[in-house]
Amino acid sequence: MDVFTKSFPNSEGPCIRRAWPPAAAAPPPRNKTRIMAPAGTKKGILERLDAGEVVIGDGGFVFALEKRGYVKAGPWTPEAAAEHPEAVRQLHREFLRAGSNVMQTFTFYASDDKLENRGHTQRFTGQQINEAACDLAREVADEGDALVAGGVSQTPSYLSCKSEDEVKAIFKKQMDVFVQKNVDFLIAEYFEHVEEAEWAVQVLKTTGKPVAATLCIGPKGDLNGVSPGDCAVKLVKAGAQIVGINCHFDPETCVKTVKMMKEGVEKAGLKAHYMTQPLAYHTPDCNRQGFIDLPEFPFGLEPRILTRWDMQKYAREAYNAGIRYIGGCCGFEPYHIRAVAEELQADRGFLPAGSEKHGLWGSGLEMHTKPWVRARARRDYWEKLKPASGRPYCPSLSTPDGWGVTKGHAELVQQKEATSKEELKALFDKASHTH
């Protein structure tokens, strides 16, 4: 067997080189296939970004775990962290093996007001869910050179026009758990209105930990029409050191929007790092509110999934745009993150452990039994491929719903009671008249 060298992350420098494969007499321990940094020696998020390093985020826990049977579509709340910790732990591990440097706590929509919204039955308290999520993220992060990020997201209270103090109190409850569990940094993500994101950043900044803030907006700006550049300036002034976009749109749209944010920050004479964690779905037909307005949301999106080769293109475009925190959101599976890591291997100096089972640009197909498949073991084949959907008469684009409702509209006022049959009928009737 030929022995070649392969680079691995190391706390003492960008990488070390080892003979690969390892000697048979000393196989790597199970679940410890990456080089572990000694306790207390991991570089922080700002230290890494300040040094120009690429930080690779993780992927979409909500959608991935919904497909696996651990999350309910609709409320999208993360009880699985407490209810099925083994499922959350395994997904963290898969993203770590794929190349993620950040284990983001599975605390999306884990605010108390969301956990009790519209008839949702609570089996666990918000504190229990947030604590369990932090413990799982830390356990897996310590198996590699990854950091733990505690995350908060938009709230039903804001959509229902609750006061600034009431909304900030909700963020503080989650933040208190993050402080207790000593996460490495904090993320305010998935905000449609920059005002609410500002409030979140202001709360998170009181911890003294680094804060990132991402909006789920496109080039047209937030739902109140604030431009991406102005949004970014507001977030930086609120105290965020890392700003960017997550969710709602595809990588191409998100990278374009982060470029606009970067331009706005630089024009204002401010400084920040930039991040993007887009969807793993093609969404060129989305309107201002993103993929939730597509008729395929959330159960018919599979034909839109990006290939691993699409992800390599995304990683390169993000890197060339000056973005150094590159990850994913809904639809992103570990193989998508691995593709990001593989595209950026020359810039980072190493490959993730998951690449041991993946020939770059399809090279593993050289060993396939069928000659026509062996003929696909090349980069130019996969770069030029235009995948078919296999669905006769399937349209290439959809017409998004355009109800035009946002904060303050009567239909968005949230309630603890379950949605009634009468309320549903009114929505069904309205939907039938819009199509």
URBEL-V954768 format. One record per residue. N is the residue number from 0. RES is the residue in three letters. OMEGA is omega in whole degrees, -180 to 180 (999 if undefined). NEAR is the number of other C-alpha atoms within 12 Angstrom. Layout:
BEGIN
n | res | omega | near
N | RES | OMEGA | NEAR
N | RES | OMEGA | NEAR
END
This chain:
BEGIN
n | res | omega | near
0 | MET | 177 | 9
1 | ASP | 177 | 9
2 | VAL | 177 | 11
3 | PHE | -178 | 12
4 | THR | -179 | 16
5 | LYS | -177 | 23
6 | SER | 178 | 27
7 | PHE | 176 | 33
8 | PRO | 179 | 33
9 | ASN | -176 | 25
10 | SER | -176 | 23
11 | GLU | -180 | 16
12 | GLY | -176 | 20
13 | PRO | 178 | 24
14 | CYS | 170 | 26
15 | ILE | -180 | 20
16 | ARG | -179 | 20
17 | ARG | 172 | 18
18 | ALA | 179 | 16
19 | TRP | 5 | 19
20 | PRO | -180 | 21
21 | PRO | 179 | 20
22 | ALA | -176 | 13
23 | ALA | -177 | 10
24 | ALA | -177 | 8
25 | ALA | -180 | 9
26 | PRO | 178 | 13
27 | PRO | 179 | 17
28 | PRO | -179 | 13
29 | ARG | 180 | 11
30 | ASN | 178 | 24
31 | LYS | -173 | 20
32 | THR | 177 | 27
33 | ARG | 178 | 38
34 | ILE | -177 | 32
35 | MET | 175 | 26
36 | ALA | 177 | 24
37 | PRO | -179 | 16
38 | ALA | 176 | 15
39 | GLY | -177 | 13
40 | THR | -179 | 18
41 | LYS | 175 | 29
42 | LYS | 180 | 30
43 | GLY | -176 | 28
44 | ILE | -179 | 38
45 | LEU | 178 | 29
46 | GLU | 179 | 20
47 | ARG | -178 | 26
48 | LEU | 178 | 26
49 | ASP | -180 | 20
50 | ALA | 179 | 17
51 | GLY | -180 | 20
52 | GLU | 173 | 31
53 | VAL | 175 | 42
54 | VAL | -180 | 45
55 | ILE | 180 | 48
56 | GLY | 178 | 43
57 | ASP | -175 | 50
58 | GLY | -171 | 45
59 | GLY | -179 | 41
60 | PHE | -175 | 44
61 | VAL | -178 | 40
62 | PHE | -179 | 37
63 | ALA | -178 | 35
64 | LEU | 173 | 34
65 | GLU | 179 | 26
66 | LYS | -179 | 22
67 | ARG | 176 | 18
68 | GLY | -177 | 18
69 | TYR | -179 | 26
70 | VAL | 178 | 28
71 | LYS | 175 | 22
72 | ALA | -177 | 20
73 | GLY | 174 | 23
74 | PRO | 179 | 28
75 | TRP | -175 | 32
76 | THR | -167 | 41
77 | PRO | 178 | 45
78 | GLU | -177 | 43
79 | ALA | 180 | 39
80 | ALA | 178 | 40
81 | ALA | -173 | 32
82 | GLU | -179 | 24
83 | HIS | -176 | 24
84 | PRO | -179 | 29
85 | GLU | 180 | 22
86 | ALA | 179 | 29
87 | VAL | 179 | 41
88 | ARG | -179 | 34
89 | GLN | 180 | 27
90 | LEU | 173 | 39
91 | HIS | -177 | 48
92 | ARG | 180 | 39
93 | GLU | 177 | 37
94 | PHE | 177 | 44
95 | LEU | 180 | 48
96 | ARG | -180 | 42
97 | ALA | 177 | 40
98 | GLY | -179 | 48
99 | SER | 174 | 49
100 | ASN | -176 | 49
101 | VAL | 171 | 48
102 | MET | -179 | 52
103 | GLN | -179 | 51
104 | THR | 179 | 54
105 | PHE | -176 | 52
106 | THR | 176 | 50
107 | PHE | -179 | 42
108 | TYR | 179 | 38
109 | ALA | 175 | 45
110 | SER | -175 | 42
111 | ASP | -178 | 38
112 | ASP | 178 | 35
113 | LYS | -177 | 38
114 | LEU | 180 | 36
115 | GLU | -175 | 29
116 | ASN | 172 | 29
117 | ARG | 174 | 22
118 | GLY | 180 | 18
119 | HIS | -179 | 25
120 | THR | -179 | 19
121 | GLN | 172 | 27
122 | ARG | 180 | 18
123 | PHE | 177 | 25
124 | THR | 176 | 26
125 | GLY | -179 | 35
126 | GLN | 179 | 32
127 | GLN | -179 | 28
128 | ILE | -178 | 37
129 | ASN | 179 | 46
130 | GLU | 180 | 35
131 | ALA | -180 | 34
132 | ALA | 178 | 44
133 | CYS | -179 | 43
134 | ASP | 180 | 35
135 | LEU | 180 | 37
136 | ALA | 180 | 45
137 | ARG | -180 | 33
138 | GLU | -177 | 30
139 | VAL | 179 | 37
140 | ALA | -179 | 42
141 | ASP | 174 | 32
142 | GLU | 179 | 35
143 | GLY | -179 | 40
144 | ASP | -177 | 42
145 | ALA | 178 | 46
146 | LEU | 177 | 43
147 | VAL | 178 | 44
148 | ALA | 175 | 44
149 | GLY | -174 | 47
150 | GLY | 171 | 46
151 | VAL | -179 | 47
152 | SER | -176 | 49
153 | GLN | -172 | 41
154 | THR | 172 | 44
155 | PRO | -179 | 36
156 | SER | 179 | 34
157 | TYR | 179 | 37
158 | LEU | -180 | 30
159 | SER | 175 | 25
160 | CYS | 172 | 22
161 | LYS | -175 | 21
162 | SER | 177 | 18
163 | GLU | -179 | 23
164 | ASP | -180 | 18
165 | GLU | 180 | 23
166 | VAL | 180 | 34
167 | LYS | 178 | 31
168 | ALA | 178 | 25
169 | ILE | 177 | 36
170 | PHE | -176 | 49
171 | LYS | 179 | 31
172 | LYS | 177 | 30
173 | GLN | -179 | 44
174 | MET | -179 | 44
175 | ASP | 177 | 27
176 | VAL | 180 | 33
177 | PHE | 178 | 38
178 | VAL | 179 | 27
179 | GLN | -178 | 18
180 | LYS | 175 | 27
181 | ASN | 174 | 24
182 | VAL | -175 | 42
183 | ASP | 175 | 38
184 | PHE | -172 | 40
185 | LEU | 178 | 51
186 | ILE | 168 | 54
187 | ALA | -173 | 51
188 | GLU | 174 | 48
189 | TYR | 176 | 40
190 | PHE | 178 | 44
191 | GLU | -179 | 41
192 | HIS | -176 | 38
193 | VAL | 180 | 42
194 | GLU | -180 | 34
195 | GLU | 177 | 44
196 | ALA | 176 | 47
197 | GLU | 180 | 39
198 | TRP | 180 | 37
199 | ALA | 180 | 46
200 | VAL | -180 | 45
201 | GLN | 178 | 37
202 | VAL | -176 | 34
203 | LEU | -179 | 43
204 | LYS | -178 | 30
205 | THR | 180 | 22
206 | THR | -175 | 25
207 | GLY | 178 | 20
208 | LYS | 176 | 29
209 | PRO | -178 | 34
210 | VAL | 171 | 44
211 | ALA | 179 | 47
212 | ALA | 179 | 56
213 | THR | 178 | 55
214 | LEU | 176 | 54
215 | CYS | -178 | 45
216 | ILE | 176 | 50
217 | GLY | -177 | 46
218 | PRO | 180 | 34
219 | LYS | 176 | 29
220 | GLY | -177 | 33
221 | ASP | -173 | 35
222 | LEU | 173 | 30
223 | ASN | 177 | 24
224 | GLY | 176 | 21
225 | VAL | -174 | 25
226 | SER | 177 | 30
227 | PRO | 179 | 39
228 | GLY | 179 | 36
229 | ASP | 177 | 32
230 | CYS | -178 | 46
231 | ALA | 179 | 49
232 | VAL | 179 | 35
233 | LYS | -179 | 34
234 | LEU | 178 | 46
235 | VAL | 179 | 38
236 | LYS | 177 | 26
237 | ALA | 176 | 29
238 | GLY | 179 | 34
239 | ALA | 177 | 43
240 | GLN | 179 | 40
241 | ILE | -179 | 44
242 | VAL | 179 | 55
243 | GLY | -173 | 55
244 | ILE | 169 | 56
245 | ASN | 171 | 46
246 | CYS | 173 | 46
247 | HIS | -177 | 47
248 | PHE | -179 | 44
249 | ASP | -177 | 40
250 | PRO | -178 | 44
251 | GLU | -180 | 35
252 | THR | -178 | 39
253 | CYS | 178 | 48
254 | VAL | 177 | 43
255 | LYS | -178 | 33
256 | THR | 178 | 44
257 | VAL | 175 | 52
258 | LYS | 179 | 33
259 | MET | 177 | 33
260 | MET | -180 | 47
261 | LYS | 178 | 37
262 | GLU | 180 | 27
263 | GLY | 180 | 28
264 | VAL | -179 | 32
265 | GLU | 178 | 20
266 | LYS | 179 | 15
267 | ALA | 180 | 19
268 | GLY | -179 | 13
269 | LEU | 179 | 25
270 | LYS | 178 | 24
271 | ALA | 167 | 37
272 | HIS | -173 | 42
273 | TYR | -179 | 47
274 | MET | 176 | 49
275 | THR | 178 | 55
276 | GLN | -172 | 55
277 | PRO | 171 | 51
278 | LEU | 171 | 48
279 | ALA | -179 | 43
280 | TYR | 172 | 45
281 | HIS | -177 | 35
282 | THR | -178 | 38
283 | PRO | -177 | 25
284 | ASP | -179 | 27
285 | CYS | 171 | 30
286 | ASN | -173 | 28
287 | ARG | -174 | 35
288 | GLN | 172 | 35
289 | GLY | -168 | 40
290 | PHE | 178 | 39
291 | ILE | 177 | 31
292 | ASP | 179 | 26
293 | LEU | -179 | 30
294 | PRO | 179 | 23
295 | GLU | -178 | 25
296 | PHE | -6 | 26
297 | PRO | -168 | 26
298 | PHE | -178 | 19
299 | GLY | -173 | 17
300 | LEU | -173 | 26
301 | GLU | 179 | 22
302 | PRO | -177 | 25
303 | ARG | -173 | 32
304 | ILE | 176 | 26
305 | LEU | 174 | 33
306 | THR | 176 | 30
307 | ARG | -180 | 32
308 | TRP | 172 | 34
309 | ASP | -179 | 34
310 | MET | 177 | 40
311 | GLN | 177 | 33
312 | LYS | 178 | 27
313 | TYR | -178 | 41
314 | ALA | -179 | 43
315 | ARG | 180 | 29
316 | GLU | 178 | 27
317 | ALA | 180 | 39
318 | TYR | -179 | 34
319 | ASN | 178 | 19
320 | ALA | 180 | 27
321 | GLY | 178 | 29
322 | ILE | -177 | 38
323 | ARG | 171 | 40
324 | TYR | -171 | 46
325 | ILE | -180 | 52
326 | GLY | -177 | 53
327 | GLY | 179 | 51
328 | CYS | -172 | 39
329 | CYS | 180 | 42
330 | GLY | 179 | 44
331 | PHE | 173 | 43
332 | GLU | -179 | 41
333 | PRO | -179 | 39
334 | TYR | 175 | 37
335 | HIS | 178 | 47
336 | ILE | 177 | 51
337 | ARG | 179 | 45
338 | ALA | 176 | 42
339 | VAL | -179 | 52
340 | ALA | -179 | 47
341 | GLU | 177 | 38
342 | GLU | -175 | 35
343 | LEU | -177 | 33
344 | GLN | -179 | 31
345 | ALA | -180 | 18
346 | ASP | -176 | 22
347 | ARG | 178 | 31
348 | GLY | 180 | 23
349 | PHE | 176 | 32
350 | LEU | 177 | 40
351 | PRO | 180 | 40
352 | ALA | -178 | 35
353 | GLY | 180 | 31
354 | SER | 175 | 35
355 | GLU | -179 | 24
356 | LYS | -177 | 17
357 | HIS | 176 | 23
358 | GLY | -177 | 21
359 | LEU | -180 | 27
360 | TRP | 174 | 24
361 | GLY | -176 | 27
362 | SER | 178 | 22
363 | GLY | 180 | 21
364 | LEU | 175 | 23
365 | GLU | -178 | 20
366 | MET | -178 | 16
367 | HIS | -179 | 15
368 | THR | -176 | 11
369 | LYS | -176 | 12
370 | PRO | -179 | 12
371 | TRP | 174 | 13
372 | VAL | 175 | 18
373 | ARG | -179 | 17
374 | ALA | 179 | 20
375 | ARG | -178 | 24
376 | ALA | -178 | 24
377 | ARG | -176 | 21
378 | ARG | -173 | 19
379 | ASP | 177 | 14
380 | TYR | -175 | 19
381 | TRP | 178 | 24
382 | GLU | -176 | 20
383 | LYS | -176 | 13
384 | LEU | 173 | 15
385 | LYS | -173 | 12
386 | PRO | 176 | 18
387 | ALA | 179 | 15
388 | SER | -178 | 15
389 | GLY | -177 | 10
390 | ARG | -180 | 11
391 | PRO | 177 | 8
392 | TYR | 179 | 9
393 | CYS | 179 | 12
394 | PRO | 179 | 15
395 | SER | -180 | 17
396 | LEU | 178 | 18
397 | SER | 172 | 23
398 | THR | -178 | 21
399 | PRO | 169 | 25
400 | ASP | -178 | 26
401 | GLY | -176 | 22
402 | TRP | 174 | 21
403 | GLY | 179 | 18
404 | VAL | 175 | 18
405 | THR | -173 | 24
406 | LYS | 177 | 28
407 | GLY | 179 | 20
408 | HIS | -176 | 15
409 | ALA | -178 | 13
410 | GLU | -180 | 20
411 | LEU | 177 | 21
412 | VAL | -174 | 23
413 | GLN | -177 | 28
414 | GLN | 177 | 22
415 | LYS | -177 | 20
416 | GLU | 177 | 15
417 | ALA | 177 | 18
418 | THR | -176 | 20
419 | SER | 177 | 14
420 | LYS | 179 | 11
421 | GLU | 178 | 11
422 | GLU | 179 | 15
423 | LEU | -180 | 14
424 | LYS | 179 | 13
425 | ALA | 179 | 15
426 | LEU | 178 | 17
427 | PHE | -180 | 14
428 | ASP | -180 | 13
429 | LYS | -179 | 16
430 | ALA | -178 | 17
431 | SER | -180 | 11
432 | HIS | -179 | 12
433 | THR | -179 | 15
434 | HIS | 999 | 14
END
